[in-house]
Amino acid sequence: MSGIDLKNGKSGFAPVIRLNSGYDLPTVGLGTYALHGSTCTNAVIAAIKSGYRLIDTASFYGNEREVGEGIRKSGVVREEIFVQTKLYPNQYRHAAKAIDEALKKLDIGYIDMMLLHHPASNDVAAYKAIEKAIQDGKVRNAGISCYYIRETDSFLPKVSIKPALIQNEIHPYYQDSPVVEHIQNKGIVVQGWYPLGGRGYTESMLNNPLLREIAAIHRKSTAQVILRWNLQKGVCVIPGSSNPDHIRENLDLLGFELTDEEMAQIALLDRNEKHDWY
């Protein structure tokens, strides 16, 4: 199940993918990890004005208030923007309260997607609190992050609502293809965090000779090639940036297509090189 119709996107906007919940998820969004204060708010505003309709945040990032402010100031109606945030494991014991706290900080009426940040004690109980929040109209979709084959297969029988999304680290040096396929085959959308390698690794990845060569052929940036590669694998992406030029560039992924040969060449870059611990 790749599920992304890349020929169906409107100019200036990312195509969407239908979640198992029936909602549509934009396939490209803005990641806000490490963005704070006015930098975060302005990045959210710039992204939405550039055509983004998906914003990703988390309790752990400490910027839900700034994200909400950016959404409210963007000039785009709330219903057109898909907002996802996450509960951190230290919130799992009091997840219902933490969901209400996130709603208050964001101040945007409801949350489109609430995820568990990663597996931990009480994650099933926390997820059941998300299920209750969906019933109460506070949240629209439930998701999980950093769940792989064993974790996913153990988790799913314990919950009532199948996750609509699993968010994992995915980039050319850590492609995790068996996990991606396993999740997609269960009818769950995969979204990649650190799509450009993550902080401290991005520059090296963007200077990879093969990726630079492919980018030159298509007259695109290396970042655009990497993001397009993800989309062609059926993986949604949430690249982070506070630079308005990079924000616009990261959304401009529909004017070219990687060939089967180029996709196969990028597949050979996999080093099983994870850039974060979970």
C-alpha positions as CSV (number, residue, x, y, z in Angstrom):
1,M,0.0,0.0,0.0
2,S,1.9,3.1,-1.2
3,G,-1.4,5.0,-1.6
4,I,0.1,8.3,-2.7
5,D,-1.2,9.6,-6.0
6,L,1.5,12.0,-6.9
7,K,-0.3,13.0,-10.1
8,N,-3.2,14.2,-8.1
9,G,-1.6,17.2,-6.3
10,K,-2.5,20.7,-7.0
11,S,0.2,23.2,-8.0
12,G,1.6,24.7,-4.8
13,F,0.2,22.1,-2.5
14,A,1.2,18.6,-1.5
15,P,-1.0,15.7,-2.6
16,V,-3.0,14.0,0.1
17,I,-3.3,10.4,1.2
18,R,-6.4,8.8,2.6
19,L,-6.0,7.5,6.1
20,N,-7.8,4.4,7.3
21,S,-9.9,6.7,9.4
22,G,-11.3,8.3,6.3
23,Y,-9.5,11.6,6.8
24,D,-7.0,13.0,4.2
25,L,-3.4,13.6,5.3
26,P,-1.2,16.0,3.3
27,T,1.9,14.0,2.3
28,V,4.4,16.9,3.0
29,G,4.3,18.9,6.2
30,L,6.5,21.2,8.3
31,G,8.4,19.6,11.2
32,T,8.9,22.0,14.1
33,Y,11.4,20.1,16.3
34,A,14.0,22.6,17.7
35,L,11.9,25.7,16.6
36,H,10.9,28.0,19.4
37,G,9.5,31.5,20.0
38,S,8.9,33.8,17.1
39,T,11.2,31.6,14.9
40,C,8.7,28.8,15.3
41,T,5.6,31.0,14.8
42,N,7.0,32.7,11.7
43,A,8.1,29.3,10.2
44,V,4.5,28.0,10.6
45,I,3.1,31.2,9.0
46,A,5.6,31.0,6.2
47,A,4.8,27.3,5.6
48,I,1.1,27.8,5.5
49,K,1.4,30.8,3.2
50,S,3.6,28.7,0.9
51,G,0.9,26.0,0.6
52,Y,1.7,23.6,3.5
53,R,-1.4,22.2,5.1
54,L,0.3,19.9,7.6
55,I,2.1,21.0,10.7
56,D,3.9,18.6,13.1
57,T,4.7,19.3,16.7
58,A,4.9,17.5,20.0
59,S,4.7,18.1,23.8
60,F,8.4,17.2,24.0
61,Y,9.3,20.1,21.5
62,G,7.9,22.7,23.9
63,N,6.4,24.8,21.1
64,E,2.7,23.9,20.9
65,R,1.7,27.4,21.9
66,E,3.9,28.9,19.1
67,V,2.6,26.4,16.6
68,G,-1.0,27.3,17.5
69,E,-0.2,31.0,17.2
70,G,1.2,30.6,13.8
71,I,-1.8,28.7,12.6
72,R,-4.2,31.3,14.0
73,K,-2.2,34.1,12.3
74,S,-1.7,32.4,9.0
75,G,-4.9,33.7,7.4
76,V,-6.0,30.2,6.4
77,V,-9.1,28.7,8.0
78,R,-8.5,26.1,10.7
79,E,-10.3,23.3,8.8
80,E,-7.8,23.4,6.0
81,I,-4.8,22.7,8.2
82,F,-3.9,19.3,9.6
83,V,-2.2,19.5,12.9
84,Q,-0.5,16.6,14.6
85,T,1.1,16.5,18.1
86,K,2.4,13.8,20.4
87,L,2.3,12.7,24.0
88,Y,5.7,12.0,25.5
89,P,6.1,8.9,27.8
90,N,6.2,11.0,30.9
91,Q,2.6,11.9,30.1
92,Y,1.3,8.4,29.5
93,R,0.1,7.9,33.1
94,H,-2.1,11.0,32.9
95,A,-2.7,11.0,29.1
96,A,-6.3,12.4,29.3
97,K,-5.0,15.5,31.2
98,A,-2.1,15.8,28.8
99,I,-4.4,15.8,25.8
100,D,-6.4,18.6,27.4
101,E,-3.2,20.5,28.0
102,A,-2.2,20.2,24.4
103,L,-5.5,21.4,23.3
104,K,-5.2,24.5,25.5
105,K,-1.7,25.2,24.4
106,L,-2.5,24.9,20.7
107,D,-5.8,26.8,21.1
108,I,-7.1,25.7,17.7
109,G,-10.2,23.9,18.7
110,Y,-9.2,20.3,18.0
111,I,-6.2,18.1,17.1
112,D,-6.2,16.3,13.8
113,M,-3.7,13.6,14.9
114,M,-2.4,12.7,18.4
115,L,0.5,10.3,18.5
116,L,2.4,8.4,21.1
117,H,6.0,9.7,20.9
118,H,7.5,6.2,21.3
119,P,6.9,2.9,23.1
120,A,7.1,2.9,26.9
121,S,5.3,1.7,29.9
122,N,1.6,2.6,29.9
123,D,1.6,3.3,26.1
124,V,-1.6,1.2,25.6
125,A,-3.4,3.1,28.4
126,A,-2.3,6.4,26.9
127,Y,-3.5,5.3,23.5
128,K,-6.9,4.4,25.0
129,A,-7.1,8.0,26.3
130,I,-6.5,9.1,22.7
131,E,-9.3,6.8,21.6
132,K,-11.6,8.4,24.2
133,A,-10.6,11.9,23.0
134,I,-11.6,10.9,19.5
135,Q,-15.0,9.8,20.8
136,D,-15.3,13.2,22.6
137,G,-14.4,15.2,19.4
138,K,-11.2,16.5,20.8
139,V,-9.0,14.5,18.5
140,R,-9.7,13.2,15.0
141,N,-7.0,10.5,14.4
142,A,-4.7,8.4,16.5
143,G,-1.1,7.5,15.6
144,I,2.1,6.1,17.1
145,S,5.8,6.9,16.5
146,C,8.9,4.8,16.6
147,Y,7.1,1.5,16.4
148,Y,8.7,-1.1,14.3
149,I,7.6,-4.7,13.3
150,R,7.7,-6.3,16.8
151,E,6.4,-3.2,18.6
152,T,3.6,-2.7,16.1
153,D,2.5,-6.3,16.1
154,S,2.4,-6.4,19.8
155,F,0.6,-3.2,20.2
156,L,-2.3,-3.5,17.6
157,P,-4.2,-6.3,19.3
158,K,-4.4,-4.3,22.5
159,V,-6.2,-1.2,21.1
160,S,-9.6,-0.6,19.6
161,I,-8.8,1.9,16.9
162,K,-6.1,1.0,14.5
163,P,-3.5,3.7,14.2
164,A,-3.9,5.8,11.1
165,L,-0.2,6.7,11.0
166,I,3.1,5.4,12.2
167,Q,5.9,8.0,12.2
168,N,9.5,6.6,12.1
169,E,13.0,7.7,11.2
170,I,13.4,7.2,7.4
171,H,16.1,8.6,5.1
172,P,18.4,7.3,2.4
173,Y,21.0,6.1,5.0
174,Y,18.2,4.4,7.1
175,Q,15.5,3.2,4.7
176,D,14.0,0.5,7.0
177,S,12.2,-0.9,3.9
178,P,10.9,-4.1,5.6
179,V,9.3,-2.1,8.4
180,V,7.8,0.4,5.9
181,E,6.3,-2.4,3.9
182,H,5.0,-4.2,7.0
183,I,3.2,-1.1,8.2
184,Q,1.8,-0.2,4.8
185,N,0.5,-3.7,4.4
186,K,-1.5,-3.3,7.5
187,G,-3.3,-0.3,6.0
188,I,-1.4,2.2,8.1
189,V,0.3,5.3,6.5
190,V,4.0,5.7,7.2
191,Q,5.5,9.2,7.8
192,G,9.2,9.8,7.9
193,W,10.9,12.0,10.5
194,Y,14.5,13.1,9.8
195,P,13.8,12.7,6.1
196,L,17.0,14.7,5.3
197,G,19.1,12.9,7.9
198,G,18.5,15.0,11.0
199,R,20.4,17.8,12.6
200,G,24.1,17.2,12.4
201,Y,23.8,14.8,9.5
202,T,21.9,16.8,6.9
203,E,24.9,18.6,5.3
204,S,26.7,15.3,4.7
205,M,23.6,13.7,3.2
206,L,22.9,16.7,0.9
207,N,26.4,16.4,-0.4
208,N,26.2,12.7,-1.2
209,P,27.7,12.4,-4.8
210,L,24.9,10.2,-6.1
211,L,22.1,12.4,-4.8
212,R,23.8,15.5,-6.1
213,E,24.2,13.8,-9.5
214,I,20.5,12.9,-9.7
215,A,19.5,16.4,-8.5
216,A,21.6,18.0,-11.3
217,I,19.9,15.8,-13.9
218,H,16.4,17.0,-12.7
219,R,17.6,20.6,-12.0
220,K,16.4,20.2,-8.5
221,S,18.1,20.4,-5.1
222,T,19.4,17.3,-3.3
223,A,16.8,17.9,-0.6
224,Q,14.0,17.8,-3.2
225,V,15.4,14.5,-4.6
226,I,15.4,12.9,-1.2
227,L,11.8,14.1,-0.4
228,R,10.6,13.0,-3.8
229,W,12.2,9.6,-3.2
230,N,10.2,9.2,0.0
231,L,7.0,10.1,-1.7
232,Q,7.6,7.6,-4.5
233,K,8.1,5.0,-1.8
234,G,4.7,5.9,-0.3
235,V,6.3,7.6,2.7
236,C,5.0,11.0,3.8
237,V,7.5,13.5,5.0
238,I,7.8,16.3,7.6
239,P,11.1,18.2,6.9
240,G,11.9,20.9,9.4
241,S,13.2,24.4,8.5
242,S,12.8,28.0,9.6
243,N,14.2,29.3,6.3
244,P,11.3,30.5,4.1
245,D,13.2,29.6,0.9
246,H,13.9,26.1,2.1
247,I,10.3,25.8,3.3
248,R,9.0,26.6,-0.2
249,E,11.6,24.4,-1.9
250,N,10.7,21.4,0.3
251,L,7.1,21.5,-1.0
252,D,8.0,21.8,-4.7
253,L,8.1,18.1,-5.4
254,L,5.6,17.5,-8.1
255,G,7.4,18.9,-11.2
256,F,9.6,15.9,-11.7
257,E,9.8,12.2,-11.2
258,L,12.6,9.9,-10.3
259,T,13.1,7.0,-12.7
260,D,13.1,3.3,-11.6
261,E,16.8,3.3,-12.1
262,E,17.3,6.3,-9.9
263,M,15.1,4.8,-7.2
264,A,17.2,1.6,-7.3
265,Q,20.4,3.6,-7.1
266,I,19.2,5.5,-4.0
267,A,18.1,2.2,-2.5
268,L,21.8,1.1,-2.5
269,L,22.7,4.0,-0.2
270,D,21.0,2.3,2.7
271,R,23.6,1.9,5.5
272,N,21.1,0.9,8.3
273,E,22.5,4.1,9.9
274,K,20.1,5.4,12.5
275,H,20.6,9.0,13.6
276,D,18.5,8.9,16.8
277,W,18.2,6.4,19.6
278,Y,14.5,5.4,19.4
